[in-house]
Every structure is written in C-alpha cells, then in structure tokens.
Amino acid sequence: MNTLEQVSIFIENTKGRLAEVCDLLGKNNINIKALTIAESPEFGILRVVLDNTDKAKNVLKDNGFTVTIATVVAVEVSDTPGGLAKALKVLANNNINLEYMYGFIEKASEQALMVFKFDNHEKAIEILQKNNISIVEEKVALGL
C-alpha cells in the first residue's frame, strides 16, 4: 500500500491536554510514528501516524476526543542539504498541491522520511515515482 492513515485529534489548548493524549495512547500500547501539532489560542490539531490506527481511533473516541482520519503519503528524501527541496520542486513543477507536511520520528533507511498530505495523492505518487522519489510502503513506515 502506498498511503498511510493519519489520525487528527482535536484538543483544547490547555496545560496537560497533549500529555493526556500521549499517555492514553501509551497505556493502550499504541506507538506514535510521526506527529505534528497546529495550534491556536483555543485548540490544537494533533496529527499522528500510529502503528494501530483503528485501535487508536476507538480509544480516543471512547475517551471523548474528536478524531478524524486522513490519507497521507510517506516519502523518502535524501537526508542531505537540498534533499527535501528536490522533492518539493518535482511536485511544484507538476502542479501538485501540497497541503502540509511533517517529518517521521524514525527512519526506515539512511533517507529522511517525510509525511505529505496532497489534494490528489494518486497523482502525487505517480509523479514522485516517475522522478525516482521513493514512496514508503505502510509496513516499512510503521516498522511492521
């Protein structure tokens, strides 16, 4: 599979709320593989790639969190100066809209792993592969 599921968790921007989410995931043996957080004064959106999306979704919802699932793509980029720029130029030159991105916590190889959210992930995957930019399969990205 060339895509991953990302869990977005809406949390209040209050002291300890992020720790509460991470503690809940940890107590349920759910491992965070990649994450980013966007915040405003009132709330935040924690975006995570996890090793067990279905379990996480149920656990979080059962504990009162609002959760959504999105499709993202894990991409290998050269872990050297300009490596990310190369992939981004390929996307820009092919009119691929990048909605957001963030880095993986772990590496599957000597390359850096980035999580990309596209408006059209099928087209993005096709363009990246045509330009010899590797898409990381779900099992590899999650270390399964």
Contacts in CASP RR format, 6 or more apart in sequence:
PFRMAT RR
TARGET T0000
AUTHOR 0000-0000-0000
METHOD contacts of the structure
MODEL  1
MNTLEQVSIFIENTKGRLAEVCDLLGKNNINIKALTIAESPEFGILRVVL
DNTDKAKNVLKDNGFTVTIATVVAVEVSDTPGGLAKALKVLANNNINLEY
MYGFIEKASEQALMVFKFDNHEKAIEILQKNNISIVEEKVALGL
1 137 0 8 1.000
1 138 0 8 1.000
2 73 0 8 1.000
2 125 0 8 1.000
2 135 0 8 1.000
2 137 0 8 1.000
3 71 0 8 1.000
3 72 0 8 1.000
3 73 0 8 1.000
3 121 0 8 1.000
3 125 0 8 1.000
3 138 0 8 1.000
4 49 0 8 1.000
4 71 0 8 1.000
4 72 0 8 1.000
4 73 0 8 1.000
4 74 0 8 1.000
4 115 0 8 1.000
4 138 0 8 1.000
4 141 0 8 1.000
4 142 0 8 1.000
5 49 0 8 1.000
5 53 0 8 1.000
5 69 0 8 1.000
5 70 0 8 1.000
5 71 0 8 1.000
5 72 0 8 1.000
6 47 0 8 1.000
6 48 0 8 1.000
6 49 0 8 1.000
6 69 0 8 1.000
6 70 0 8 1.000
6 71 0 8 1.000
6 72 0 8 1.000
6 115 0 8 1.000
6 117 0 8 1.000
7 47 0 8 1.000
7 48 0 8 1.000
7 49 0 8 1.000
7 50 0 8 1.000
7 53 0 8 1.000
7 56 0 8 1.000
7 57 0 8 1.000
7 60 0 8 1.000
7 67 0 8 1.000
7 68 0 8 1.000
7 69 0 8 1.000
8 45 0 8 1.000
8 46 0 8 1.000
8 47 0 8 1.000
8 67 0 8 1.000
8 68 0 8 1.000
8 69 0 8 1.000
8 70 0 8 1.000
9 21 0 8 1.000
9 45 0 8 1.000
9 46 0 8 1.000
9 47 0 8 1.000
9 48 0 8 1.000
9 60 0 8 1.000
9 65 0 8 1.000
9 66 0 8 1.000
9 67 0 8 1.000
10 43 0 8 1.000
10 44 0 8 1.000
10 45 0 8 1.000
10 65 0 8 1.000
10 66 0 8 1.000
10 67 0 8 1.000
11 17 0 8 1.000
11 18 0 8 1.000
11 21 0 8 1.000
11 43 0 8 1.000
11 44 0 8 1.000
11 45 0 8 1.000
11 46 0 8 1.000
11 65 0 8 1.000
12 42 0 8 1.000
12 43 0 8 1.000
12 44 0 8 1.000
13 39 0 8 1.000
13 40 0 8 1.000
13 41 0 8 1.000
13 42 0 8 1.000
13 43 0 8 1.000
13 44 0 8 1.000
18 37 0 8 1.000
18 46 0 8 1.000
21 46 0 8 1.000
21 60 0 8 1.000
21 65 0 8 1.000
22 32 0 8 1.000
24 59 0 8 1.000
24 60 0 8 1.000
24 63 0 8 1.000
25 31 0 8 1.000
25 32 0 8 1.000
25 50 0 8 1.000
25 56 0 8 1.000
25 59 0 8 1.000
25 60 0 8 1.000
28 55 0 8 1.000
28 56 0 8 1.000
28 59 0 8 1.000
29 52 0 8 1.000
30 50 0 8 1.000
30 51 0 8 1.000
30 52 0 8 1.000
30 55 0 8 1.000
30 56 0 8 1.000
30 59 0 8 1.000
31 50 0 8 1.000
31 51 0 8 1.000
31 52 0 8 1.000
32 48 0 8 1.000
32 49 0 8 1.000
32 50 0 8 1.000
32 105 0 8 1.000
33 48 0 8 1.000
33 49 0 8 1.000
33 50 0 8 1.000
33 51 0 8 1.000
33 104 0 8 1.000
33 105 0 8 1.000
33 106 0 8 1.000
33 141 0 8 1.000
33 142 0 8 1.000
33 143 0 8 1.000
34 48 0 8 1.000
34 49 0 8 1.000
34 74 0 8 1.000
34 102 0 8 1.000
34 103 0 8 1.000
34 104 0 8 1.000
34 105 0 8 1.000
34 113 0 8 1.000
34 115 0 8 1.000
35 46 0 8 1.000
35 47 0 8 1.000
35 48 0 8 1.000
35 49 0 8 1.000
35 102 0 8 1.000
35 105 0 8 1.000
36 46 0 8 1.000
36 47 0 8 1.000
36 100 0 8 1.000
36 102 0 8 1.000
36 103 0 8 1.000
36 115 0 8 1.000
37 44 0 8 1.000
37 45 0 8 1.000
37 46 0 8 1.000
37 47 0 8 1.000
38 44 0 8 1.000
38 45 0 8 1.000
38 47 0 8 1.000
39 45 0 8 1.000
47 70 0 8 1.000
47 102 0 8 1.000
48 56 0 8 1.000
49 72 0 8 1.000
49 74 0 8 1.000
49 104 0 8 1.000
49 115 0 8 1.000
49 141 0 8 1.000
49 142 0 8 1.000
50 56 0 8 1.000
51 142 0 8 1.000
51 143 0 8 1.000
51 144 0 8 1.000
53 69 0 8 1.000
56 67 0 8 1.000
57 67 0 8 1.000
57 69 0 8 1.000
60 67 0 8 1.000
61 67 0 8 1.000
70 117 0 8 1.000
71 117 0 8 1.000
71 121 0 8 1.000
72 115 0 8 1.000
72 116 0 8 1.000
72 117 0 8 1.000
72 121 0 8 1.000
73 115 0 8 1.000
73 116 0 8 1.000
73 117 0 8 1.000
73 118 0 8 1.000
73 121 0 8 1.000
73 124 0 8 1.000
73 125 0 8 1.000
73 128 0 8 1.000
73 135 0 8 1.000
74 104 0 8 1.000
74 113 0 8 1.000
74 114 0 8 1.000
74 115 0 8 1.000
74 116 0 8 1.000
74 135 0 8 1.000
74 136 0 8 1.000
74 138 0 8 1.000
74 141 0 8 1.000
75 87 0 8 1.000
75 113 0 8 1.000
75 114 0 8 1.000
75 115 0 8 1.000
75 116 0 8 1.000
75 128 0 8 1.000
75 133 0 8 1.000
75 134 0 8 1.000
75 135 0 8 1.000
75 136 0 8 1.000
76 108 0 8 1.000
76 109 0 8 1.000
76 111 0 8 1.000
76 112 0 8 1.000
76 113 0 8 1.000
76 133 0 8 1.000
76 134 0 8 1.000
76 135 0 8 1.000
76 136 0 8 1.000
77 83 0 8 1.000
77 84 0 8 1.000
77 86 0 8 1.000
77 87 0 8 1.000
77 111 0 8 1.000
77 112 0 8 1.000
77 113 0 8 1.000
77 114 0 8 1.000
77 133 0 8 1.000
78 86 0 8 1.000
78 111 0 8 1.000
78 112 0 8 1.000
79 107 0 8 1.000
79 110 0 8 1.000
79 111 0 8 1.000
79 112 0 8 1.000
83 112 0 8 1.000
84 112 0 8 1.000
84 114 0 8 1.000
86 133 0 8 1.000
87 114 0 8 1.000
87 128 0 8 1.000
87 133 0 8 1.000
88 98 0 8 1.000
90 127 0 8 1.000
90 128 0 8 1.000
90 131 0 8 1.000
90 133 0 8 1.000
91 98 0 8 1.000
91 124 0 8 1.000
91 127 0 8 1.000
91 128 0 8 1.000
94 127 0 8 1.000
96 118 0 8 1.000
96 120 0 8 1.000
96 123 0 8 1.000
96 124 0 8 1.000
96 127 0 8 1.000
97 118 0 8 1.000
97 119 0 8 1.000
97 120 0 8 1.000
98 116 0 8 1.000
98 117 0 8 1.000
98 118 0 8 1.000
99 117 0 8 1.000
99 118 0 8 1.000
99 119 0 8 1.000
100 116 0 8 1.000
100 117 0 8 1.000
101 114 0 8 1.000
101 115 0 8 1.000
101 116 0 8 1.000
101 117 0 8 1.000
102 114 0 8 1.000
102 115 0 8 1.000
103 112 0 8 1.000
103 113 0 8 1.000
103 114 0 8 1.000
103 115 0 8 1.000
104 112 0 8 1.000
104 113 0 8 1.000
104 114 0 8 1.000
104 115 0 8 1.000
104 141 0 8 1.000
106 113 0 8 1.000
106 143 0 8 1.000
107 113 0 8 1.000
108 136 0 8 1.000
108 140 0 8 1.000
108 141 0 8 1.000
108 143 0 8 1.000
111 134 0 8 1.000
113 136 0 8 1.000
113 141 0 8 1.000
116 124 0 8 1.000
118 124 0 8 1.000
125 135 0 8 1.000
128 134 0 8 1.000
128 135 0 8 1.000
129 135 0 8 1.000
138 144 0 8 1.000
END
